[in-house]
């Protein structure tokens, strides 16, 4: 794995950690009712790709 691959992998892991922190302790009902949370999760998931 090259240097750039390592950086990209770390960015992916950081985005995943951020998304998990957003939903920690949340229920599915809370997720369904919180559009800002959903949009934040979508952004983090896109960043992880």
C-alpha positions as CSV (number, residue, x, y, z in Angstrom):
1,X,0.0,0.0,0.0
2,X,1.4,3.4,-1.0
3,X,1.6,6.6,1.0
4,X,-1.5,8.0,-0.7
5,X,-3.4,4.8,-0.1
6,X,-2.6,5.0,3.6
7,X,-3.8,8.6,3.8
8,X,-7.1,7.7,2.0
9,X,-7.6,4.7,4.3
10,X,-7.2,6.9,7.3
11,X,-9.7,9.4,5.9
12,X,-12.2,6.6,5.4
13,X,-11.7,5.3,9.0
14,X,-12.1,8.9,10.3
15,X,-15.3,9.3,8.4
16,X,-16.7,6.0,9.7
17,X,-15.7,7.0,13.3
18,X,-17.5,10.3,12.9
19,X,-20.6,8.7,11.5
20,X,-20.7,6.2,14.4
21,X,-20.3,9.0,16.9
22,X,-23.3,10.8,15.4
23,X,-25.6,7.8,15.9
24,X,-24.2,6.6,19.3
25,X,-27.1,6.2,21.7
26,X,-29.7,7.1,19.1
27,X,-32.8,5.0,18.3
28,X,-34.1,4.3,14.8
29,X,-37.1,6.5,15.7
30,X,-34.8,9.4,16.5
31,X,-32.9,8.8,13.3
32,X,-36.2,8.9,11.3
33,X,-37.2,12.2,13.0
34,X,-33.8,14.0,12.6
35,X,-33.2,15.1,9.0
36,X,-30.0,16.9,10.0
37,X,-28.6,13.7,11.4
38,X,-29.5,11.8,8.3
39,X,-27.8,14.3,6.1
40,X,-24.7,14.3,8.3
41,X,-24.6,10.5,8.0
42,X,-24.9,10.6,4.3
43,X,-22.0,13.1,4.1
44,X,-19.8,10.9,6.2
45,X,-20.7,7.7,4.3
46,X,-19.9,9.5,1.0
47,X,-16.6,10.7,2.5
48,X,-15.8,7.1,3.5
49,X,-16.0,5.9,-0.1
